[in-house]
């Protein structure tokens, strides 16, 4: 079984990380597939809405996977723009 399917047991019980999402002050790019069957796209919308600095980049027709090459024309420029705009 893949480690990513079982690693949640390492989380501290009762940790309230979700309630602190709105405290994220760094520029954030939320990248999410619109056809994700595990975490529906609405989760990404809610996450981006909670983070004051977030931008949402939907990847059309992408599921719960690494972004496929067909998305790179959209994804790579967005990542470069995001990281270049926020260099320290």
DSSP file (Angstrom, degrees, kcal/mol; ACC not computed):
  #  RESIDUE AA STRUCTURE BP1 BP2  ACC     N-H-->O    O-->H-N    N-H-->O    O-->H-N    TCO  KAPPA ALPHA  PHI   PSI    X-CA   Y-CA   Z-CA
    1    1 A X              0   0    0      0, 0.0     2,-0.1     0, 0.0     5,-0.1   0.000 360.0 360.0 360.0 140.2    0.0    0.0    0.0
    2    2 A X    >   -     0   0    0      1,-0.1     3,-1.8     2,-0.1     4,-0.5  -0.374 360.0-128.7 -65.6 139.3    1.3    3.5   -0.8
    3    3 A X  G >> S+     0   0    0      1,-0.3     4,-1.3     2,-0.2     3,-1.3   0.805 105.9  66.5 -59.6 -30.3    2.6    5.4    2.1
    4    4 A X  G 34 S+     0   0    0      1,-0.3    -1,-0.3     2,-0.2     4,-0.1   0.706  96.9  55.5 -67.9 -16.5    0.4    8.4    1.2
    5    5 A X  G <4 S+     0   0    0     -3,-1.8    -1,-0.3     1,-0.1    -2,-0.2   0.636 118.7  30.8 -86.5 -14.6   -2.7    6.3    2.0
    6    6 A X  T X4 S+     0   0    0     -3,-1.3     3,-1.2    -4,-0.5    -2,-0.2   0.425  88.7  94.6-123.1  -0.8   -1.5    5.5    5.5
    7    7 A X  G ><  +     0   0    0     -4,-1.3     3,-1.8     1,-0.2     4,-0.2   0.619  64.7  82.9 -74.2 -10.2    0.5    8.6    6.6
    8    8 A X  G >  S+     0   0    0      1,-0.3     3,-1.7     2,-0.2    -1,-0.2   0.728  74.7  74.2 -65.2 -20.4   -2.4   10.3    8.4
    9    9 A X  G <  S+     0   0    0     -3,-1.2    -1,-0.3     1,-0.3    -2,-0.1   0.670  86.6  64.9 -66.6 -14.2   -1.9    8.1   11.4
   10   10 A X  G <  S+     0   0    0     -3,-1.8    -1,-0.3    -4,-0.1    -2,-0.2   0.544  79.0 104.6 -85.9  -7.8    1.2   10.3   12.2
   11   11 A X  S <  S-     0   0    0     -3,-1.7     2,-0.3    -4,-0.2     3,-0.0  -0.443  83.9-104.2 -71.8 147.1   -0.9   13.4   12.7
   12   12 A X    >   -     0   0    0     -2,-0.1     3,-1.7     1,-0.1    -1,-0.1  -0.548  41.1-109.6 -70.5 131.8   -1.4   14.5   16.3
   13   13 A X  T 3  S+     0   0    0     -2,-0.3     3,-0.1     1,-0.3    -1,-0.1  -0.385  99.4  11.5 -62.6 136.5   -4.9   13.6   17.5
   14   14 A X  T 3  S+     0   0    0      1,-0.2    -1,-0.3    -2,-0.1     2,-0.2   0.488  82.7 157.8  78.1   2.7   -7.1   16.7   18.0
   15   15 A X    <   -     0   0    0     -3,-1.7     2,-0.8     1,-0.1     3,-0.3  -0.427  33.6-150.2 -63.7 129.9   -4.7   19.1   16.2
   16   16 A X        +     0   0    0      1,-0.2     3,-0.3    -2,-0.2     4,-0.3  -0.456  44.3 140.7-101.8  59.9   -6.8   22.0   15.0
   17   17 A X    >   +     0   0    0     -2,-0.8     3,-1.8     1,-0.2     4,-0.3   0.869  64.4  63.4 -69.7 -36.0   -4.9   23.0   11.9
   18   18 A X  G >  S+     0   0    0     -3,-0.3     3,-1.1     1,-0.3     4,-0.3   0.821  95.1  59.4 -59.9 -32.6   -7.9   23.8    9.9
   19   19 A X  G 3  S+     0   0    0     -3,-0.3    -1,-0.3     1,-0.2     3,-0.2   0.615 103.0  54.3 -73.5  -9.7   -9.0   26.6   12.1
   20   20 A X  G X  S+     0   0    0     -3,-1.8     3,-1.9    -4,-0.3     4,-0.3   0.373  74.2  99.7-104.0   3.4   -5.7   28.4   11.5
   21   21 A X  G X  S+     0   0    0     -3,-1.1     3,-1.8     1,-0.3    -1,-0.1   0.881  78.3  59.2 -58.5 -38.9   -5.8   28.4    7.6
   22   22 A X  G 3  S+     0   0    0     -4,-0.3    30,-0.4     1,-0.3    -1,-0.3   0.627  94.2  67.4 -65.7 -12.7   -7.0   32.1    7.7
   23   23 A X  G <   +     0   0    0     -3,-1.9     2,-0.4    28,-0.1    -1,-0.3   0.548  69.6 115.0 -83.4  -8.0   -3.8   33.0    9.5
   24   24 A X    <   +     0   0    0     -3,-1.8    29,-0.5    -4,-0.3    28,-0.4  -0.499  37.2 174.1 -67.1 120.0   -1.7   32.2    6.5
   25   25 A X        +     0   0    0     -2,-0.4     2,-0.2    27,-0.1    -1,-0.2   0.483  44.1  97.7-107.7  -6.2   -0.2   35.5    5.5
   26   26 A X  S    S-     0   0    0      1,-0.1    27,-0.3    26,-0.0     2,-0.1  -0.541  90.0 -90.6 -83.0 149.7    2.1   34.4    2.7
   27   27 A X        -     0   0    0     -2,-0.2     2,-0.4    59,-0.1    27,-0.2  -0.381  52.7-164.0 -57.3 132.2    1.1   34.6   -1.0
   28   28 A X  E     -a   54   0A   0     25,-0.7    27,-2.3    23,-0.1     2,-0.6  -0.976  20.1-160.7-131.0 132.4   -0.6   31.3   -1.8
   29   29 A X  E     -a   55   0A   0     -2,-0.4     2,-0.7    25,-0.2    27,-0.2  -0.955  11.9-158.4-111.7 114.4   -1.4   29.6   -5.1
   30   30 A X  E     -a   56   0A   0     25,-3.1    27,-3.3    -2,-0.6     2,-0.5  -0.842  10.4-171.7 -94.8 113.9   -4.0   26.9   -4.7
   31   31 A X  E     +a   57   0A   0     -2,-0.7     2,-0.3    25,-0.2    27,-0.2  -0.927  15.7 159.1-109.0 125.6   -3.8   24.5   -7.7
   32   32 A X  E     -a   58   0A   0     25,-1.8    27,-2.7    -2,-0.5     2,-0.2  -0.996  39.5-116.6-152.4 140.4   -6.6   22.0   -7.9
   33   33 A X  E >   -a   59   0A   0     30,-0.3     3,-1.0    -2,-0.3    27,-0.2  -0.540  17.5-141.0 -75.4 140.1   -8.2   19.8  -10.5
   34   34 A X  T 3  S+     0   0    0     25,-2.4     7,-0.4     1,-0.2    29,-0.1   0.682 101.0  48.0 -74.4 -17.1  -11.8   20.4  -11.4
   35   35 A X  T 3  S+     0   0    0     27,-2.4     2,-0.5    24,-0.4    29,-0.3  -0.013  73.6 145.8-113.2  29.1  -12.6   16.7  -11.6
   36   36 A X    <   -     0   0    0     -3,-1.0     5,-0.2    27,-0.4    27,-0.1  -0.550  28.9-169.5 -70.1 116.5  -10.9   15.5   -8.4
   37   37 A X  S    S+     0   0    0     -2,-0.5     3,-0.3     1,-0.1    -1,-0.2   0.707  83.4  48.7 -81.2 -19.1  -13.0   12.6   -7.1
   38   38 A X  S    S+     0   0    0      1,-0.3     2,-0.5     0, 0.0    -1,-0.1   0.922 128.1  17.2 -86.1 -49.1  -11.2   12.5   -3.7
   39   39 A X  S    S-     0   0    0      3,-0.0    -1,-0.3     4,-0.0    -3,-0.2  -0.884  91.1-136.5-123.0  96.9  -11.3   16.2   -2.8
   40   40 A X    >>  -     0   0    0     -2,-0.5     3,-2.5    -3,-0.3     4,-0.6  -0.063  25.4-105.0 -54.7 155.2  -14.0   17.9   -4.9
   41   41 A X  H >> S+     0   0    0     -7,-0.4     4,-1.9     1,-0.3     3,-0.6   0.771 116.3  71.8 -54.4 -29.8  -13.1   21.2   -6.5
   42   42 A X  H 3> S+     0   0    0      1,-0.2     4,-2.4     2,-0.2    -1,-0.3   0.793  90.4  60.9 -59.0 -27.4  -15.3   23.0   -3.9
   43   43 A X  H <> S+     0   0    0     -3,-2.5     4,-2.4     2,-0.2    -1,-0.2   0.907 104.3  47.9 -64.7 -41.6  -12.7   22.2   -1.3
   44   44 A X  H <X S+     0   0    0     -4,-0.6     4,-2.8    -3,-0.6     5,-0.2   0.895 110.7  51.3 -66.3 -39.9  -10.1   24.2   -3.3
   45   45 A X  H  X S+     0   0    0     -4,-1.9     4,-2.1     2,-0.2    -2,-0.2   0.934 111.7  47.2 -61.7 -45.6  -12.6   27.1   -3.6
   46   46 A X  H  X S+     0   0    0     -4,-2.4     4,-1.5     2,-0.2    -2,-0.2   0.901 112.5  49.6 -63.4 -41.1  -13.2   27.0    0.2
   47   47 A X  H  X S+     0   0    0     -4,-2.4     4,-1.6     1,-0.2     3,-0.3   0.939 111.5  47.8 -63.3 -47.5   -9.4   26.9    0.9
   48   48 A X  H  < S+     0   0    0     -4,-2.8     6,-0.3     1,-0.2    -1,-0.2   0.859 110.5  53.1 -62.5 -35.2   -8.7   29.8   -1.4
   49   49 A X  H  < S+     0   0    0     -4,-2.1    -1,-0.2    -5,-0.2    -2,-0.2   0.824 108.7  50.4 -68.2 -30.9  -11.5   31.8    0.2
   50   50 A X  H  < S+     0   0    0     -4,-1.5     2,-0.7    -3,-0.3    -2,-0.2   0.794  97.1  73.1 -78.3 -29.7  -10.1   31.2    3.7
   51   51 A X  S >< S-     0   0    0     -4,-1.6     3,-1.8     1,-0.1   -29,-0.1  -0.781  74.5-149.0 -91.9 116.5   -6.5   32.3    2.9
   52   52 A X  T 3  S+     0   0    0     -2,-0.7    -1,-0.1   -28,-0.4   -27,-0.1   0.802  94.8  39.1 -56.6 -32.5   -6.5   36.1    2.5
   53   53 A X  T 3  S+     0   0    0    -29,-0.5   -25,-0.7   -27,-0.3    -1,-0.3   0.346  90.6 127.8 -98.9   6.7   -3.7   36.1   -0.1
   54   54 A X  E <   -a   28   0A   0     -3,-1.8     2,-0.4    -6,-0.3   -25,-0.2  -0.316  38.9-165.8 -76.4 145.7   -4.7   33.1   -2.1
   55   55 A X  E     -a   29   0A   0    -27,-2.3   -25,-3.1    -2,-0.1     2,-0.5  -0.970  18.3-138.1-118.6 141.4   -5.2   32.8   -5.8
   56   56 A X  E     -a   30   0A   0     -2,-0.4     2,-0.6   -27,-0.2   -25,-0.2  -0.882  14.6-170.8-105.4 128.8   -7.0   29.8   -7.2
   57   57 A X  E     -a   31   0A   0    -27,-3.3   -25,-1.8    -2,-0.5     2,-0.3  -0.898  11.8-158.5-116.8  98.9   -5.8   28.1  -10.3
   58   58 A X  E     -a   32   0A   0     -2,-0.6     2,-0.7   -27,-0.2   -25,-0.2  -0.593   6.1-149.3 -76.6 136.2   -8.3   25.5  -11.5
   59   59 A X  E >   -a   33   0A   0    -27,-2.7   -25,-2.4    -2,-0.3     3,-1.4  -0.912  23.7-131.1-104.9 107.1   -7.0   22.8  -13.8
   60   60 A X  T 3  S+     0   0    0     -2,-0.7     3,-0.1     1,-0.3   -27,-0.1  -0.288  81.3   1.4 -63.2 135.1   -9.8   21.8  -16.1
   61   61 A X  T 3  S+     0   0    0      1,-0.2     2,-0.4    -2,-0.0    -1,-0.3   0.740  97.3 131.9  61.4  27.0  -10.6   18.1  -16.4
   62   62 A X    <   -     0   0    0     -3,-1.4   -27,-2.4   -30,-0.1   -26,-0.2  -0.911  36.7-166.1-110.3 137.4   -7.8   17.1  -14.0
   63   63 A X        -     0   0    0     -2,-0.4     2,-1.4   -29,-0.1   -27,-0.4   0.169  52.4 -47.0 -95.7-145.6   -8.5   14.6  -11.2
   64   64 A X  S    S+     0   0    0    -29,-0.3     2,-0.3   -32,-0.1    -1,-0.1  -0.684 103.5  94.4 -92.7  81.6   -6.5   13.7   -8.0
   65   65 A X  S    S-     0   0    0     -2,-1.4     2,-0.2     3,-0.0   -32,-0.1  -0.937  86.6 -70.2-157.8 169.1   -3.2   13.4   -9.8
   66   66 A X  S    S-     0   0    0     -2,-0.3     2,-0.1     1,-0.1    -3,-0.1  -0.516  72.4 -87.3 -65.4 143.2    0.0   15.2  -10.6
   67   67 A X        -     0   0    0     -2,-0.2    -1,-0.1     1,-0.1     5,-0.0  -0.354  49.8-129.2 -58.2 123.3   -0.8   17.8  -13.3
   68   68 A X    >   -     0   0    0     -2,-0.1     3,-2.6     1,-0.1     4,-0.5  -0.271  25.3 -99.4 -72.2 161.2   -0.5   16.0  -16.6
   69   69 A X  G >  S+     0   0    0      1,-0.3     3,-1.2     2,-0.2     4,-0.4   0.773 118.6  69.1 -52.4 -29.5    1.5   17.5  -19.5
   70   70 A X  G 3  S+     0   0    0      1,-0.3    -1,-0.3     2,-0.1     3,-0.2   0.679 100.6  48.5 -64.6 -16.0   -1.6   18.9  -21.1
   71   71 A X  G X> S+     0   0    0     -3,-2.6     4,-3.1     1,-0.1     3,-1.6   0.550  84.6  90.8 -97.0  -9.9   -1.9   21.4  -18.2
   72   72 A X  H <>>S+     0   0    0     -3,-1.2     4,-2.0    -4,-0.5     5,-0.5   0.799  76.7  63.0 -62.9 -30.9    1.7   22.6  -18.2
   73   73 A X  H 345S+     0   0    0     -4,-0.4    -1,-0.3     1,-0.2     4,-0.2   0.785 118.0  30.4 -63.6 -25.0    1.0   25.5  -20.7
   74   74 A X  H <>5S+     0   0    0     -3,-1.6     4,-1.4     3,-0.1    -2,-0.2   0.841 123.2  46.7 -94.3 -46.8   -1.3   26.9  -18.0
   75   75 A X  H  X5S+     0   0    0     -4,-3.1     4,-2.7     2,-0.2     5,-0.2   0.923 107.4  52.1 -68.0 -48.7    0.4   25.7  -14.8
   76   76 A X  H  X5S+     0   0    0     -4,-2.0     4,-2.8     1,-0.2     5,-0.2   0.930 111.2  45.7 -61.7 -48.8    4.1   26.5  -15.5
   77   77 A X  H  ><S+     0   0    0     -5,-0.5     4,-2.7    -4,-0.2    -1,-0.2   0.890 113.5  51.5 -61.3 -36.0    3.5   30.2  -16.3
   78   78 A X  H  X S+     0   0    0     -4,-1.4     4,-2.4     2,-0.2    -2,-0.2   0.919 111.9  46.0 -65.7 -42.5    1.2   30.5  -13.3
   79   79 A X  H  X S+     0   0    0     -4,-2.7     4,-2.7     2,-0.2     5,-0.3   0.927 114.4  47.8 -64.6 -45.0    3.8   29.0  -11.0
   80   80 A X  H  X S+     0   0    0     -4,-2.8     4,-2.7    -5,-0.2     5,-0.3   0.925 113.3  47.7 -62.6 -44.3    6.6   31.2  -12.5
   81   81 A X  H  X S+     0   0    0     -4,-2.7     4,-2.0    -5,-0.2    -1,-0.2   0.912 113.3  48.6 -61.9 -43.1    4.5   34.3  -12.2
   82   82 A X  H  X S+     0   0    0     -4,-2.4     4,-0.8    -5,-0.2    -2,-0.2   0.928 116.3  41.2 -64.2 -46.4    3.5   33.5   -8.6
   83   83 A X  H  < S+     0   0    0     -4,-2.7     3,-0.3     1,-0.2    -2,-0.2   0.872 115.5  49.8 -74.2 -35.7    7.1   32.8   -7.5
   84   84 A X  H >< S+     0   0    0     -4,-2.7     3,-1.1    -5,-0.3    -1,-0.2   0.881 108.6  53.2 -68.9 -36.7    8.7   35.7   -9.4
   85   85 A X  H 3< S+     0   0    0     -4,-2.0    -1,-0.2    -5,-0.3    -2,-0.2   0.726 115.2  41.5 -68.8 -21.3    6.1   38.2   -8.0
   86   86 A X  T 3< S+     0   0    0     -4,-0.8    -1,-0.2    -3,-0.3    -2,-0.2   0.026  77.8 139.5-120.5  27.0    6.9   37.1   -4.4
   87   87 A X    <         0   0    0     -3,-1.1    -3,-0.1     1,-0.1    -4,-0.0  -0.415 360.0 360.0 -67.7 147.8   10.7   36.7   -4.4
   88   88 A X              0   0    0     -2,-0.1    -1,-0.1     0, 0.0    -2,-0.0   0.453 360.0 360.0 -94.4 360.0   12.4   38.0   -1.3
